[in-house]
Amino acid sequence: MNDEKIIKEQLRQDFDITLKKLKECDISNEEQLYLEECISKFIEKFIDNLKDSKKRKRIYKNYKVSSRKYIIHNPKAYQQICFGFNVAYYHINKFLNKNHEDECIENPNLKRSEDIMENVNFIETVRERDMDLLIMEEIFSSEEFRTFLLSKFDLSSDNVNFWGCWHSVMDNELGETDVLVGFKTLESKRIVIMLENKIDVSFQPMQPERYVFRGEKGIKDGLWDEFHLCITAPDLYIQNVDRTKFPISLSYEEIIDTLKGYSANDDRISFKINMLETAIDKKKRGYSFITNTTVSEFWQRYYDLIEEEYPKLANKRPANKPTQSDWYYFRKPIMELPFAIVHKWEFGFIDLQIRGYADKFKAVEEIVTLPNDAMLVKTGKSLNIRKRCSSINKLESFDEQKDLVKEALDKVEELVLIYKEYRDCILAV
């Protein structure tokens, strides 16, 4: 038996075990079929590229990501598919790196094996917030990095002192600044750099313009005397940015080059470079949107019911949705930022969300009189007036859950009334 046949047999053996375990994880028939198809395509592509180790690794990573996106809502299934790909990849690498006279090894429980961990991704994925904090830590801890950052704006570290750095600075009307960096000149002039950080997500409507508005408002309110805007992202993202809106850019590639040039290049720097490279790779791969027809149909039926029986709640018909989508937002024209109502189907509650008001819990609690079935809760930076309702499963029949949906939409209307009654009072807090 040649190597190709042995490897194909080993892959099918490993994935047969994985698929059997997935059936115990309450996945739907549609999800099962998708995973089987994904595994078959992976085996086919993997065999076609046996002689190229880099391509093998890229195929393994890409298909592992594609397969688990479809079942991200199911932690047990998510864990099984990741483990299945890790075991299969480990076995094939071990086979290719040993004498071909040996038998292909059995499939033991290698979950905690150091050998398998060598093939596990350094980090599963990175998000913009991860990059925010990485950049902030470098700004706080490294004078070399601050000097480099200032040079982007023709400022010299000899003439300014570091003032501070703040994350996710929120203005209730004009939105959020990802990272705000402050410096003071020797004459006490306060200069801030407003960093907008992106990996692969598009700009929100008027997002660049709102940075300018926030900068001008900061001057008017006496918070600083001068502001500069900067987009930080992978170079591939920056190439498509309107430079009239963000004239200064700081690419992840530039940050990597700067870190490599440090006088003290240690393991901490290597870790940060790995994080940045992972973010760059994420931008190159892009987001693979996989439509779930069952979930998309459920969203359409949900909106049909709103149009037919709750027309005042209607906003915009939803597009196709992936498997994990089950938070329905009621925004314009029903209400304006920082308010929104979110029906969280699976969790079984509806939130009147007030972004950026978590630290004003006590003040809001004093002015709002809530009905017995509502409560005030904090989630992240938001303050929520919450009503509980029955849990709704987007993968099951809409008709069988229609009464539960109507019960929830009745509560949405009740929260709209609370919004109208207390909106001005809350904004005045």
C-alpha positions in Angstrom: 0.0 0.0 0.0 1.5 3.4 -1.0 1.8 6.4 1.3 -1.2 8.2 -0.2 -3.6 5.3 0.4 -2.3 4.7 3.9 -2.7 8.4 4.8 -6.2 8.6 3.3 -7.2 5.5 5.3 -5.8 7.0 8.5 -7.6 10.3 7.9 -10.9 8.5 7.3 -10.4 6.4 10.4 -9.7 9.4 12.6 -12.7 11.4 11.2 -15.1 8.4 11.4 -14.4 8.5 15.2 -14.9 12.3 15.2 -18.2 12.1 13.3 -19.5 9.4 15.7 -18.8 11.6 18.7 -20.4 14.6 17.0 -23.7 12.7 16.7 -23.7 12.6 20.5 -23.5 16.4 20.6 -27.1 17.2 19.5 -26.1 18.6 16.1 -28.8 18.8 13.4 -28.9 16.7 10.2 -28.0 19.8 8.2 -25.0 20.5 10.4 -23.9 16.8 10.2 -24.1 16.9 6.4 -22.1 20.1 6.2 -19.3 18.7 8.5 -19.1 15.5 6.5 -18.8 17.5 3.2 -16.2 19.8 4.9 -14.1 16.7 6.0 -14.3 15.1 2.6 -13.0 18.2 0.9 -10.3 18.6 3.5 -9.0 15.0 2.9 -9.1 15.5 -0.9 -7.1 18.7 -0.7 -4.7 17.4 1.9 -3.9 14.3 -0.2 -3.3 16.5 -3.3 -0.7 18.5 -1.4 1.1 15.8 0.6 4.5 16.9 -0.6 4.2 20.5 0.4 4.3 20.9 4.2 3.3 24.6 4.2 0.3 24.0 2.0 -0.7 21.0 4.2 -0.6 23.2 7.3 -2.6 26.0 5.6 -5.3 23.5 4.4 -5.5 22.0 7.9 -6.0 25.5 9.5 -8.5 26.7 6.9 -10.7 23.7 7.1 -10.5 23.5 10.8 -11.8 27.2 10.9 -14.5 26.6 8.3 -15.9 23.5 10.0 -16.1 24.9 13.5 -17.8 28.2 12.4 -20.9 26.3 11.5 -21.3 24.8 15.0 -19.9 27.7 17.2 -23.2 27.7 19.1 -22.6 24.2 20.3 -19.6 24.0 22.7 -19.4 20.2 22.8 -19.5 19.8 19.0 -17.0 22.7 18.6 -14.6 21.0 20.9 -15.0 17.6 19.1 -14.3 19.0 15.6 -11.2 20.9 16.8 -9.9 17.8 18.6 -10.7 15.7 15.5 -8.6 17.9 13.2 -5.8 18.1 15.7 -5.5 14.3 16.0 -5.7 13.7 12.3 -3.1 16.3 11.5 -0.8 14.9 14.3 -1.1 11.4 12.9 -0.2 12.3 9.4 2.7 14.5 10.3 4.1 11.7 12.5 3.7 9.2 9.7 5.4 11.4 7.1 8.3 12.0 9.5 9.1 8.4 10.3 10.2 5.3 8.4 7.5 4.2 6.0 8.0 0.6 7.1 6.2 1.2 10.3 2.5 0.7 10.7 0.4 3.9 10.9 -0.2 4.5 14.6 -3.5 3.9 16.4 -5.9 6.6 17.5 -5.2 7.0 21.2 -6.7 9.6 23.5 -4.1 12.3 22.9 -6.0 15.3 24.2 -3.2 16.2 26.6 -0.3 15.0 24.5 2.6 17.3 24.1 3.0 16.1 20.5 -0.5 17.2 19.6 -0.1 20.6 21.3 2.8 21.3 19.0 0.3 21.3 16.1 -2.3 23.4 17.9 -2.5 27.0 16.8 -0.6 29.5 18.9 -3.8 31.4 19.5 -7.2 30.4 18.0 -8.1 33.9 16.8 -7.5 37.5 17.6 -10.1 40.3 17.9 -9.8 44.0 17.6 -9.9 44.4 21.4 -6.9 42.1 21.7 -5.0 44.4 19.4 -6.2 47.5 21.3 -4.8 46.2 24.6 -1.5 45.0 23.0 -0.9 48.5 21.5 -1.9 50.1 24.8 0.5 48.0 26.8 3.3 48.9 24.4 2.4 52.6 24.7 2.4 52.5 28.5 5.6 50.4 28.9 7.9 51.5 26.1 9.4 54.9 25.6 10.8 53.6 22.2 7.3 52.9 21.0 5.9 56.2 22.2 8.8 57.9 20.3 7.9 55.9 17.2 4.2 56.8 17.5 4.9 60.5 17.9 7.2 60.5 14.9 4.1 59.6 12.7 2.7 63.1 13.6 6.0 65.0 13.3 6.1 65.3 17.1 9.3 64.9 19.1 9.5 63.0 22.4 12.0 65.7 23.5 9.2 68.3 23.5 6.3 66.3 25.0 5.7 64.1 28.0 3.4 61.1 28.1 0.1 62.0 29.7 -1.9 58.8 29.6 -3.7 56.2 27.5 -7.4 55.2 27.6 -9.3 52.3 26.1 -12.8 52.4 24.6 -13.6 56.1 25.4 -17.3 56.5 24.9 -19.4 59.5 24.0 -23.1 58.7 24.2 -24.0 60.7 21.1 -20.9 60.4 18.9 -19.7 56.8 19.6 -16.4 55.3 20.7 -12.7 55.9 20.4 -10.8 52.6 20.4 -7.6 53.9 22.0 -6.9 57.5 23.1 -3.3 58.5 23.8 -2.4 61.8 25.5 0.8 63.9 25.6 1.6 67.3 27.1 4.1 69.7 25.7 6.5 71.6 27.9 4.1 74.6 27.6 1.3 72.3 29.0 -0.5 72.0 25.7 -2.6 68.8 25.7 -2.3 66.7 22.5 -4.3 63.5 22.0 -4.0 60.8 19.3 -7.3 59.0 18.6 -6.6 55.5 17.3 -9.2 53.6 15.4 -8.2 49.9 15.3 -9.4 47.5 12.6 -8.6 43.9 11.5 -11.2 43.0 9.0 -14.5 44.7 9.9 -15.8 47.5 7.7 -16.3 51.0 9.0 -19.7 51.8 10.5 -21.8 54.6 8.9 -20.1 58.0 9.6 -17.5 56.3 11.8 -14.5 58.4 10.5 -16.5 61.6 10.6 -17.6 60.9 14.2 -13.9 60.7 15.2 -13.5 64.3 14.0 -16.7 65.3 15.8 -15.4 63.8 19.1 -12.0 65.4 18.6 -13.6 68.9 18.1 -16.0 68.3 21.0 -13.0 67.5 23.3 -11.4 70.8 22.4 -14.7 72.6 23.0 -15.2 70.9 26.4 -11.7 71.7 27.5 -10.5 68.1 27.6 -7.5 68.7 25.2 -6.1 71.4 23.0 -5.2 69.5 19.8 -6.2 66.1 18.3 -4.9 63.8 15.6 -6.6 60.8 14.0 -4.9 57.5 13.1 -6.1 54.2 11.6 -4.2 51.2 12.8 -4.7 47.9 10.9 -3.1 45.3 8.7 -1.5 47.0 5.6 -4.0 45.1 3.4 -6.9 46.9 5.2 -5.2 50.3 5.2 -4.7 50.2 1.4 -8.5 50.6 1.0 -9.0 53.4 3.6 -10.0 56.8 2.4 -6.9 58.7 3.4 -8.7 62.1 3.4 -10.5 60.8 6.5 -7.6 59.1 8.2 -4.5 60.8 6.8 -2.1 59.0 9.3 -1.9 55.3 9.4 0.0 52.8 11.6 0.0 49.3 10.0 0.5 46.1 12.0 3.5 45.4 9.7 5.1 48.8 10.8 4.6 47.9 14.5 6.3 44.5 13.9 9.3 46.2 12.3 9.5 48.6 15.2 9.3 45.8 17.8 12.0 43.9 16.0 14.3 47.0 16.1 14.1 47.3 19.9 17.4 47.3 21.8 16.0 44.6 24.1 14.3 42.0 21.8 13.0 39.4 24.2 10.3 36.7 24.5 7.7 39.4 25.3 8.4 41.0 22.0 8.2 37.6 20.2 4.8 37.0 21.7 3.5 40.4 20.5 4.9 39.8 17.0 3.1 36.4 16.9 -0.2 38.1 17.9 0.2 40.8 15.2 1.1 38.2 12.6 -2.0 36.2 13.5 -4.1 39.3 13.1 -2.5 40.0 9.7 -3.2 36.4 8.6 -6.8 36.8 9.7 -7.3 39.8 7.4 -5.7 37.9 4.5 -8.0 34.9 5.1 -11.1 37.1 5.5 -14.4 36.2 7.1 -16.1 33.1 5.6 -19.9 33.8 5.9 -21.8 30.5 5.8 -25.6 30.9 5.4 -27.7 28.5 7.4 -31.0 28.2 5.5 -33.0 27.0 8.5 -31.8 30.0 10.6 -32.3 32.4 7.8 -35.9 31.2 7.3 -36.6 31.6 11.0 -35.4 35.2 10.9 -37.7 35.9 7.9 -40.7 34.4 9.6 -39.9 36.4 12.8 -39.9 39.6 10.7 -43.0 38.6 8.9 -44.8 38.4 12.2 -43.5 41.8 13.2 -44.8 43.4 10.0 -48.2 41.6 10.3 -49.0 42.1 14.0 -46.4 44.6 15.4 -45.9 47.1 12.5 -44.7 49.8 14.8 -41.7 47.6 15.6 -40.7 47.0 12.0 -37.4 48.4 10.8 -35.4 46.5 8.1 -36.0 43.0 6.7 -33.0 40.8 7.8 -30.6 39.3 5.3 -29.3 35.7 5.3 -27.9 34.6 8.6 -25.2 32.1 9.8 -26.0 29.4 12.4 -25.0 31.4 15.5 -27.2 34.5 14.8 -30.0 34.7 17.4 -30.0 38.3 18.7 -32.6 40.5 17.1 -32.0 44.3 17.5 -34.7 47.0 17.4 -33.1 50.3 16.7 -34.1 53.0 14.2 -36.7 54.3 13.7 -38.0 53.0 17.0 -35.3 54.6 19.1 -32.0 56.4 18.8 -28.5 55.6 20.2 -27.4 55.0 22.9 -30.7 53.0 23.2 -31.5 49.7 21.5 -33.8 46.7 22.4 -32.2 43.3 21.9 -34.3 40.1 21.9 -31.8 37.3 22.9 -33.7 34.3 21.7 -31.8 31.4 23.2 -31.0 33.2 26.5 -34.7 34.0 27.0 -34.7 37.7 27.8 -35.2 41.1 26.2 -32.9 44.0 27.0 -33.6 47.7 26.6 -29.9 48.4 26.2 -28.3 51.8 27.1 -24.7 51.8 25.7 -22.0 53.4 27.9 -24.3 53.7 31.0 -23.0 50.8 33.1 -21.3 53.2 35.6 -24.5 55.1 36.0 -26.5 52.2 37.5 -27.4 53.9 40.8 -28.4 57.2 39.1 -30.7 55.5 36.7 -32.1 53.2 39.4 -33.2 56.3 41.3 -35.2 57.8 38.5 -36.7 54.8 36.8 -39.7 52.9 38.4 -39.8 49.5 36.8 -42.7 47.0 36.7 -42.4 43.8 38.7 -41.3 41.7 35.7 -38.4 44.0 34.8 -34.9 44.5 36.4 -31.9 46.7 35.9 -28.7 44.8 35.0 -25.2 45.7 33.8 -23.5 43.9 30.9 -20.1 45.1 29.9 -20.3 48.9 29.4 -24.1 48.8 28.9 -26.9 49.2 31.3 -30.0 47.1 30.5 -33.6 47.2 31.6 -34.4 43.4 31.2 -37.6 41.4 30.9 -37.5 37.6 30.9 -39.3 35.5 28.3 -39.3 32.0 27.0 -36.2 30.7 25.2 -36.6 30.3 21.5 -34.7 27.8 19.3 -33.9 29.2 15.9 -33.2 25.7 14.5 -36.6 24.4 15.3 -40.1 25.1 13.8 -41.2 28.7 13.9 -44.9 27.8 13.8 -44.5 25.6 17.0 -42.9 28.6 18.8 -45.0 31.3 17.3 -46.9 31.9 20.6 -43.6 32.2 22.4 -42.4 34.8 19.9 -45.6 36.8 20.3 -45.2 36.7 24.0 -41.7 38.2 23.6 -42.8 40.8 21.1 -45.5 42.0 23.6 -42.7 42.6 26.1 -40.7 44.4 23.4 -43.6 46.8 23.1 -43.7 47.3 26.9 -39.9 48.2 26.8 -40.6 50.7 24.0 -43.1 52.4 26.4 -40.5 52.5 29.2 -38.0 54.0 26.7 -40.4 56.8 25.7 -41.3 57.5 29.3 -37.7 57.7 30.7 -35.5 58.5 27.7 -35.0 62.2 28.5 -34.4 61.6 32.2 -31.8 58.9 31.5 -29.9 61.0 29.0 -29.8 63.9 31.5 -28.0 61.7 34.1 
